[in-house]
Amino acid sequence: MPDFNDLTLLPFCVGLTLLGLIGSWAAWRRRGVAAGTRGVAWSLLPVSLYLTGLLELVWDIVRSAVSWLTHLIFSPTVWAGVALFGVSVVLYVVSGVARGRRGDTEKAPKAQKSRPASPAGELTATGPAPASAAPAKAAKPSKGSKAKQQDSSEFDEIEDILKRHGIN
């Protein structure tokens, strides 16, 4: 792509402005003042862009965009990068779906998954747990309502009777 050249663009911008002004004069006569004024505004843009230096900036932006686009289209390494980006997006979405299907199982510790704790003497799939496996309940009544304290004292009495008879 050719580089920005001041000597070439100045006559080009002046020519565009003159053609625009001629068209604006014709529009003024046929369609009125509003159309002619709008045409003059558009006609002055090429020279104003050249004089402010913005035309060179616009030229560089367009040249860079075209260069990037042609590099994107014709480069196999760029297409490999695009493919890898697509694969990473698909894998991310799949991992989110897989996480959603499992639910909260990831958050639970492994010990709780393998065997739930059961009170001593209760029959489970693996048989009754030994009496020493479950900790004995505290003799202190828990803080709460009177009903909870009575229930706990009744269980403590039952537990004491069972211990006296050797049943755990």
Backbone as numpy.savetxt, mean C-alpha at the origin, in Angstrom:
# Nx Ny Nz CAx CAy CAz Cx Cy Cz
18.12 12.44 -31.64 17.28 13.61 -31.64 18.18 14.86 -31.64
17.85 15.86 -32.42 18.71 17.03 -32.50 18.70 17.84 -31.20
19.81 18.54 -30.98 19.93 19.38 -29.79 19.23 20.71 -30.02
19.05 21.41 -28.92 18.45 22.74 -28.95 19.41 23.70 -29.66
18.91 24.42 -30.62 19.75 25.34 -31.38 19.06 26.70 -31.45
19.71 27.73 -30.86 19.12 29.08 -30.81 18.88 29.65 -32.20
19.81 29.43 -33.11 19.70 30.03 -34.45 18.55 29.43 -35.25
18.24 28.18 -34.99 17.16 27.54 -35.72 15.81 27.87 -35.10
15.74 27.92 -33.78 14.46 28.10 -33.11 13.94 29.54 -33.15
14.82 30.52 -33.16 14.34 31.91 -33.19 13.53 32.20 -34.46
14.03 31.90 -35.65 13.20 32.13 -36.85 11.94 31.26 -36.86
12.03 30.07 -36.33 10.88 29.17 -36.25 9.79 29.77 -35.36
10.18 30.29 -34.18 9.23 30.90 -33.25 8.62 32.18 -33.84
9.44 32.98 -34.48 8.93 34.21 -35.09 7.96 33.86 -36.21
8.28 32.87 -37.02 7.39 32.43 -38.10 6.05 31.94 -37.56
6.09 31.13 -36.47 4.84 30.66 -35.86 4.00 31.82 -35.33
4.67 32.79 -34.74 3.95 33.95 -34.21 3.31 34.75 -35.35
4.04 34.98 -36.45 3.47 35.72 -37.58 2.29 34.98 -38.20
2.40 33.67 -38.38 1.27 32.90 -38.91 0.07 32.96 -37.97
0.34 32.89 -36.66 -0.73 32.98 -35.68 -1.41 34.34 -35.68
-0.61 35.40 -35.85 -1.20 36.75 -35.89 -2.06 36.95 -37.14
-1.62 36.40 -38.27 -2.43 36.49 -39.49 -3.75 35.74 -39.31
-3.67 34.54 -38.70 -4.90 33.79 -38.43 -5.78 34.49 -37.41
-5.20 35.17 -36.46 -5.97 35.90 -35.46 -6.70 37.08 -36.09
-6.04 37.77 -37.05 -6.68 38.88 -37.74 -7.90 38.39 -38.54
-7.72 37.22 -39.20 -8.86 36.65 -39.95 -9.98 36.24 -39.00
-9.64 35.65 -37.86 -10.66 35.26 -36.89 -11.36 36.49 -36.31
-10.63 37.58 -36.11 -11.21 38.82 -35.58 -12.28 39.34 -36.53
-11.98 39.33 -37.83 -12.92 39.85 -38.82 -14.14 38.95 -38.99
-13.96 37.62 -38.91 -15.07 36.70 -39.16 -15.91 36.42 -37.91
-15.26 36.20 -36.76 -15.98 35.75 -35.57 -16.04 36.76 -34.44
-15.37 37.86 -34.56 -15.50 38.89 -33.55 -14.24 39.08 -32.73
-14.39 40.03 -31.78 -13.26 40.45 -30.95 -12.75 39.33 -30.05
-13.65 38.55 -29.46 -13.24 37.50 -28.51 -12.36 36.46 -29.19
-12.77 36.01 -30.37 -11.99 34.99 -31.08 -10.65 35.55 -31.54
-10.63 36.80 -32.01 -9.37 37.42 -32.45 -8.40 37.62 -31.30
-8.91 38.06 -30.14 -8.04 38.27 -28.98 -7.46 36.95 -28.48
-8.28 35.93 -28.48 -7.79 34.61 -28.07 -6.71 34.11 -29.04
-6.89 34.35 -30.32 -5.88 33.96 -31.31 -4.56 34.70 -31.11
-4.63 36.01 -30.78 -3.41 36.78 -30.52 -2.68 36.22 -29.31
-3.45 35.85 -28.27 -2.83 35.29 -27.05 -2.06 34.02 -27.39
-2.66 33.13 -28.16 -1.97 31.89 -28.54 -0.80 32.17 -29.48
-0.92 33.16 -30.30 0.13 33.48 -31.28 1.40 34.01 -30.62
1.27 34.71 -29.50 2.43 35.29 -28.83 3.22 34.27 -28.00
2.67 33.09 -27.76 3.33 32.09 -26.91 4.69 31.61 -27.44
4.86 31.29 -28.73 6.18 30.78 -29.17 7.32 31.77 -28.92
7.13 33.05 -29.24 8.19 34.03 -29.03 8.42 34.25 -27.55
7.35 34.29 -26.75 7.53 34.50 -25.31 8.27 33.32 -24.66
7.98 32.10 -25.10 8.71 30.93 -24.57 10.19 30.99 -24.95
10.46 31.43 -26.17 11.85 31.54 -26.60 12.60 32.61 -25.81
11.99 33.78 -25.64 12.67 34.89 -24.97 12.90 34.62 -23.48
12.01 33.87 -22.83 12.18 33.57 -21.40 13.09 32.38 -21.16
13.42 31.62 -22.18 14.26 30.44 -22.01 13.46 29.18 -21.69
12.15 29.31 -21.61 11.32 28.14 -21.31 11.21 27.19 -22.49
11.44 27.69 -23.67 11.37 26.83 -24.84 12.48 25.77 -24.79
13.66 26.16 -24.33 14.76 25.20 -24.17 14.39 24.15 -23.12
13.74 24.58 -22.04 13.32 23.65 -20.99 12.29 22.67 -21.53
11.31 23.19 -22.25 10.28 22.32 -22.84 10.93 21.35 -23.83
11.87 21.85 -24.62 12.58 21.01 -25.58 13.31 19.88 -24.87
14.02 20.20 -23.77 14.75 19.17 -23.03 13.81 18.14 -22.40
12.67 18.60 -21.91 11.71 17.67 -21.31 11.15 16.72 -22.36
10.78 17.26 -23.49 10.23 16.41 -24.56 11.28 15.44 -25.06
12.51 15.92 -25.25 13.58 15.04 -25.73 13.86 13.92 -24.72
13.90 14.26 -23.44 14.15 13.24 -22.41 13.01 12.23 -22.33
11.78 12.71 -22.45 10.63 11.80 -22.40 10.63 10.84 -23.58
10.95 11.35 -24.76 11.00 10.49 -25.95 12.15 9.49 -25.82
13.28 9.93 -25.33 14.42 9.02 -25.14 14.09 7.92 -24.13
13.45 8.30 -23.03 13.08 7.31 -22.01 12.07 6.32 -22.58
11.10 6.82 -23.35 10.07 5.96 -23.92 10.67 4.97 -24.93
11.57 5.44 -25.78 12.17 4.52 -26.74 13.07 3.50 -26.03
13.73 3.93 -24.97 14.55 2.99 -24.19 13.65 1.96 -23.51
12.49 2.39 -23.05 11.56 1.49 -22.38 11.01 0.45 -23.36
10.67 0.89 -24.54 10.03 -0.01 -25.49 11.03 -1.02 -26.06
12.23 -0.62 -26.34 13.16 -1.48 -27.06 14.21 -2.17 -26.19
14.15 -2.05 -24.89 15.17 -2.64 -24.03 14.64 -3.90 -23.33
15.29 -5.06 -23.54 14.84 -6.28 -22.88 15.06 -6.23 -21.36
16.09 -5.52 -20.91 16.31 -5.46 -19.46 15.20 -4.66 -18.78
14.69 -3.64 -19.44 13.59 -2.89 -18.87 12.34 -3.76 -18.78
12.10 -4.57 -19.82 10.94 -5.44 -19.79 11.10 -6.52 -18.73
12.32 -6.98 -18.49 12.55 -7.94 -17.40 12.24 -7.27 -16.06
12.61 -6.02 -15.90 12.29 -5.29 -14.67 10.79 -5.11 -14.50
10.09 -4.83 -15.59 8.63 -4.69 -15.52 8.00 -6.03 -15.13
8.51 -7.12 -15.69 7.98 -8.45 -15.35 8.23 -8.77 -13.88
9.42 -8.47 -13.38 9.70 -8.73 -11.96 8.82 -7.88 -11.05
8.56 -6.65 -11.47 7.65 -5.80 -10.69 6.26 -6.42 -10.64
5.79 -6.93 -11.77 4.48 -7.59 -11.80 4.44 -8.83 -10.92
5.50 -9.62 -10.96 5.57 -10.82 -10.12 5.54 -10.44 -8.64
6.26 -9.39 -8.27 6.27 -8.98 -6.86 4.90 -8.49 -6.41
4.17 -7.79 -7.27 2.82 -7.35 -6.92 1.90 -8.55 -6.75
1.98 -9.53 -7.65 1.14 -10.72 -7.55 1.46 -11.50 -6.27
2.74 -11.66 -5.94 3.11 -12.37 -4.73 2.62 -11.65 -3.48
2.67 -10.34 -3.48 2.20 -9.57 -2.33 0.70 -9.77 -2.13
-0.06 -9.74 -3.22 -1.50 -9.93 -3.13 -1.82 -11.35 -2.66
-1.12 -12.34 -3.19 -1.35 -13.73 -2.79 -1.04 -13.93 -1.31
0.03 -13.30 -0.82 0.36 -13.44 0.60 -0.72 -12.81 1.47
-1.31 -11.73 1.03 -2.40 -11.11 1.78 -3.62 -11.99 1.83
-3.94 -12.65 0.71 -5.07 -13.56 0.67 -4.81 -14.77 1.57
-3.58 -15.29 1.52 -3.24 -16.45 2.36 -3.30 -16.09 3.83
-2.86 -14.91 4.19 -2.89 -14.48 5.59 -4.34 -14.33 6.05
-5.19 -13.81 5.19 -6.60 -13.63 5.54 -7.32 -14.95 5.73
-6.97 -15.98 4.99 -7.62 -17.28 5.13 -7.22 -17.99 6.40
-5.99 -17.80 6.85 -5.53 -18.48 8.06 -6.14 -17.88 9.32
-6.51 -16.63 9.27 -7.11 -16.00 10.44 -6.07 -15.63 11.47
-6.39 -15.90 12.74 -5.52 -15.50 13.84 -4.61 -16.63 14.29
-4.43 -17.68 13.53 -3.60 -18.81 13.99 -2.14 -18.44 14.10
-1.70 -17.43 13.35 -0.29 -17.03 13.45 0.02 -16.39 14.79
-0.99 -15.77 15.40 -0.76 -15.03 16.63 -0.71 -15.93 17.85
-1.28 -17.13 17.78 -1.29 -18.04 18.94 0.06 -18.73 19.07
0.55 -18.90 20.31 1.81 -19.61 20.50 1.67 -21.09 20.14
2.79 -21.74 19.82 2.77 -23.13 19.39 2.31 -24.08 20.51
2.64 -23.77 21.75 2.26 -24.65 22.85 0.75 -24.72 22.99
0.07 -23.65 22.76 -1.38 -23.66 22.87 -2.01 -24.39 21.71
-1.39 -24.37 20.55 -1.93 -25.06 19.39 -1.86 -26.57 19.59
-0.73 -27.05 20.12 -0.52 -28.49 20.16 -1.39 -29.18 21.19
-1.53 -28.64 22.40 -2.29 -29.33 23.43 -2.87 -28.30 24.40
-4.18 -28.17 24.42 -4.76 -27.22 25.34 -4.62 -27.71 26.78
-4.49 -26.78 27.69 -4.35 -27.14 29.10 -5.69 -27.59 29.63
-5.69 -28.70 30.40 -6.92 -29.19 31.01 -6.70 -29.37 32.49
-7.73 -29.20 33.29 -7.57 -29.36 34.73 -7.20 -30.80 35.08
-6.62 -30.97 36.24 -6.18 -32.30 36.68 -7.38 -33.22 36.81
-7.23 -34.44 36.34 -8.27 -35.44 36.47 -9.28 -35.42 35.34
-9.28 -34.42 34.49 -10.25 -34.35 33.41 -9.79 -35.26 32.28
-10.73 -35.99 31.71 -10.40 -36.91 30.63 -10.23 -36.11 29.34
-9.16 -36.40 28.65 -8.91 -35.77 27.36 -8.63 -36.87 26.35
-8.32 -36.50 25.12 -8.03 -37.50 24.09 -6.81 -38.31 24.42
-5.89 -37.75 25.17 -4.66 -38.46 25.52 -4.75 -39.11 26.90
-5.90 -39.01 27.52 -6.06 -39.62 28.84 -6.04 -38.56 29.92
-6.26 -38.97 31.18 -6.28 -37.99 32.25 -4.90 -37.44 32.52
-4.84 -36.17 32.83 -3.57 -35.55 33.16 -3.20 -35.89 34.59
-1.92 -36.08 34.87 -1.53 -36.39 36.24 -1.85 -35.22 37.17
-2.07 -35.52 38.43 -2.46 -34.50 39.40 -1.36 -33.47 39.58
-0.12 -33.87 39.43 0.98 -32.93 39.62 1.14 -31.98 38.43
0.50 -32.29 37.29 0.65 -31.45 36.10 -0.10 -30.14 36.23
-1.24 -30.17 36.95 -2.02 -28.94 37.09 -1.70 -28.30 38.43
-1.47 -27.02 38.47 -1.18 -26.36 39.74 -2.43 -26.31 40.61
-2.22 -26.43 41.89 -3.35 -26.37 42.83 -3.87 -24.95 42.90
-5.18 -24.85 43.14 -5.79 -23.52 43.20 -5.36 -22.83 44.48
-5.27 -21.53 44.41 -4.88 -20.75 45.57 -6.00 -20.77 46.60
-5.65 -20.76 47.87 -6.64 -20.80 48.94 -7.32 -19.46 49.12
-6.71 -18.38 48.61 -7.28 -17.06 48.76 -8.49 -16.92 47.85
-9.57 -16.40 48.33 -10.70 -16.13 47.45 -10.38 -14.93 46.56
-10.81 -15.02 45.35 -10.52 -13.93 44.42 -11.42 -12.74 44.70
-10.92 -11.56 44.33 -11.72 -10.34 44.52 -12.89 -10.36 43.56
-14.06 -10.11 44.03 -15.23 -10.10 43.18 -16.47 -10.13 44.03
-17.55 -10.58 43.44 -18.81 -10.61 44.18 -18.83 -11.76 45.18
-19.83 -11.77 46.08 -19.94 -12.81 47.11 -20.22 -14.16 46.48
-20.93 -14.19 45.36 -21.25 -15.45 44.70 -19.97 -16.15 44.24
-19.03 -15.37 43.69 -17.76 -15.96 43.25 -16.97 -16.47 44.44
-17.01 -15.76 45.56 -16.27 -16.20 46.74 -16.88 -17.47 47.31
-18.21 -17.60 47.30 -18.86 -18.81 47.80 -18.54 -19.99 46.91
-18.57 -19.78 45.58 -18.25 -20.87 44.64 -16.82 -21.35 44.87
-15.90 -20.39 45.05 -14.51 -20.77 45.25 -14.33 -21.48 46.58
-15.03 -21.07 47.62 -14.90 -21.76 48.91 -15.50 -23.16 48.83
-16.57 -23.35 48.06 -17.15 -24.69 47.90 -16.17 -25.59 47.15
-15.54 -25.06 46.10 -14.57 -25.87 45.36 -13.36 -26.20 46.23
-12.96 -25.26 47.09 -11.85 -25.54 48.00 -12.21 -26.66 48.97
-13.45 -26.68 49.47 -13.89 -27.74 50.38 -13.90 -29.09 49.67
-14.41 -29.09 48.43 -14.46 -30.34 47.66 -13.05 -30.84 47.39
-12.18 -29.92 47.08 -10.79 -30.29 46.81 -10.14 -30.88 48.06
-10.40 -30.30 49.23 -9.84 -30.82 50.48 -10.36 -32.24 50.76
-11.65 -32.48 50.52 -12.22 -33.82 50.76 -11.57 -34.83 49.84
-11.40 -34.45 48.56 -10.79 -35.36 47.61 -9.34 -35.67 48.00
-8.61 -34.68 48.48 -7.21 -34.91 48.89 -7.14 -35.83 50.10
-8.09 -35.72 51.02 -8.07 -36.59 52.20 -8.31 -38.04 51.83
-9.09 -38.25 50.81 -9.38 -39.64 50.37 -8.35 -40.13 49.37
-7.40 -39.30 49.01 -6.34 -39.72 48.07 -6.75 -39.62 46.62
-7.79 -38.91 46.36 -8.24 -38.71 44.97 -7.85 -37.30 44.56
-7.11 -37.26 43.51 -6.67 -35.94 43.03 -7.38 -35.57 41.77
